[in-house]
Amino acid sequence: MANKILIVEDNPMNRRLIGDILKYYAYEILEAENGEEGLRMAKEQKPDLILMDIQLPVMNGYDAIKILKSALETKHIKIIAVTSFAMAGDMRKALEIGADNFISKPINTKELPKVVEKLLGS
């Protein structure tokens, strides 16, 4: 059975790019457009991994990560924080609140599958 990955990203072009890359590697893809929708889908769908954009409408990625990592039902889900604001402080903050890894935009299409594979151990 394919690992399930939830992409939480408000930009449809970024969602499609990330989704297409990961589908190529046979991952099952779920999509959410904001942090609140991402939380709901994570609880309902129980993905193996979440790619969480930080700058999101309704609820930002930092808040969504905190909630996911503090809830018993979702704290085990691996999370990669994704942002175009790749400052050292952003990376540190994302990791401190519970993200398992961090990648910056623009997405490196060769690195993304390697990071995902490493986190999922597949």
C-alpha positions as CSV (number, residue, x, y, z in Angstrom):
1,M,0.0,0.0,0.0
2,A,1.3,3.5,-0.9
3,N,2.2,6.0,1.7
4,K,-0.3,8.7,2.0
5,I,0.9,12.3,1.9
6,L,-1.1,15.4,2.6
7,I,0.0,18.6,0.9
8,V,-1.2,21.7,2.7
9,E,-0.5,24.6,0.3
10,D,-2.7,27.6,-0.8
11,N,-1.0,28.0,-4.2
12,P,-2.6,25.6,-6.7
13,M,0.5,25.6,-8.9
14,N,2.7,24.6,-6.0
15,R,0.2,21.9,-4.9
16,R,0.2,20.5,-8.4
17,L,4.0,20.6,-8.7
18,I,4.5,18.8,-5.4
19,G,1.7,16.4,-6.1
20,D,3.0,15.5,-9.5
21,I,6.5,14.9,-8.2
22,L,5.3,12.6,-5.4
23,K,2.7,10.8,-7.5
24,Y,5.6,9.8,-9.8
25,Y,7.1,8.1,-6.9
26,A,3.8,6.2,-6.2
27,Y,2.7,8.1,-3.2
28,E,-1.0,8.7,-2.6
29,I,-1.7,12.4,-2.5
30,L,-4.2,14.4,-0.5
31,E,-4.6,18.2,-0.8
32,A,-5.7,21.0,1.5
33,E,-5.7,24.8,0.7
34,N,-5.3,26.2,4.3
35,G,-4.2,25.2,7.7
36,E,-7.7,24.6,9.1
37,E,-8.6,22.3,6.2
38,G,-5.2,20.6,6.6
39,L,-5.9,19.9,10.3
40,R,-9.3,18.4,9.5
41,M,-7.9,16.2,6.7
42,A,-5.0,15.0,8.9
43,K,-7.5,13.9,11.6
44,E,-9.8,12.2,9.1
45,Q,-7.4,10.7,6.6
46,K,-4.4,9.9,8.9
47,P,-1.6,10.6,6.3
48,D,1.9,9.2,6.8
49,L,3.4,12.6,6.0
50,I,2.3,16.2,5.8
51,L,4.0,18.9,3.7
52,M,2.8,22.0,5.5
53,D,3.3,25.5,4.0
54,I,3.9,28.1,6.6
55,Q,2.2,31.1,5.0
56,L,-1.4,29.9,4.8
57,P,-4.8,31.6,4.9
58,V,-7.3,30.9,7.7
59,M,-4.6,29.3,9.9
60,N,-0.9,29.5,9.4
61,G,1.4,26.5,9.2
62,Y,3.1,27.1,12.5
63,D,-0.2,27.0,14.4
64,A,-1.4,23.9,12.4
65,I,1.9,22.1,13.2
66,K,1.6,22.9,16.9
67,I,-1.9,21.6,17.0
68,L,-1.1,18.4,15.1
69,K,2.0,17.6,17.2
70,S,0.1,18.2,20.5
71,A,-2.9,16.0,19.6
72,L,-2.6,12.3,20.6
73,E,-4.3,11.2,17.3
74,T,-1.9,13.1,15.0
75,K,1.4,13.6,16.9
76,H,3.0,10.6,15.2
77,I,2.5,12.0,11.7
78,K,5.7,13.2,10.1
79,I,5.6,16.9,9.0
80,I,7.9,18.8,6.6
81,A,7.5,22.6,6.9
82,V,7.6,24.3,3.6
83,T,8.2,28.1,3.1
84,S,9.4,30.6,0.7
85,F,10.8,32.6,3.7
86,A,13.8,30.4,4.2
87,M,15.5,32.3,7.0
88,A,17.5,30.5,9.7
89,G,14.9,31.6,12.2
90,D,12.1,30.1,10.2
91,M,13.8,26.7,10.1
92,R,14.6,26.7,13.8
93,K,11.0,27.8,14.7
94,A,9.5,25.1,12.6
95,L,11.7,22.4,14.1
96,E,11.1,23.7,17.7
97,I,7.3,23.4,17.3
98,G,7.6,19.9,16.1
99,A,8.2,19.8,12.3
100,D,10.4,16.8,11.4
101,N,12.1,18.5,8.6
102,F,12.1,21.8,6.6
103,I,12.4,22.6,2.9
104,S,12.3,26.0,1.2
105,K,10.7,27.3,-2.0
106,P,11.3,27.2,-4.8
107,I,11.0,23.4,-4.4
108,N,14.1,21.5,-5.4
109,T,12.4,18.7,-7.5
110,K,15.3,16.3,-7.1
111,E,15.7,16.8,-3.3
112,L,12.0,16.6,-2.4
113,P,11.6,12.9,-3.0
114,K,14.8,12.1,-1.1
115,V,13.7,14.1,1.9
116,V,10.3,12.4,1.8
117,E,11.8,8.9,1.4
118,K,14.2,9.5,4.3
119,L,11.4,10.6,6.6
120,L,9.1,7.7,5.7
121,G,11.9,5.2,5.7
122,S,10.7,3.7,2.4
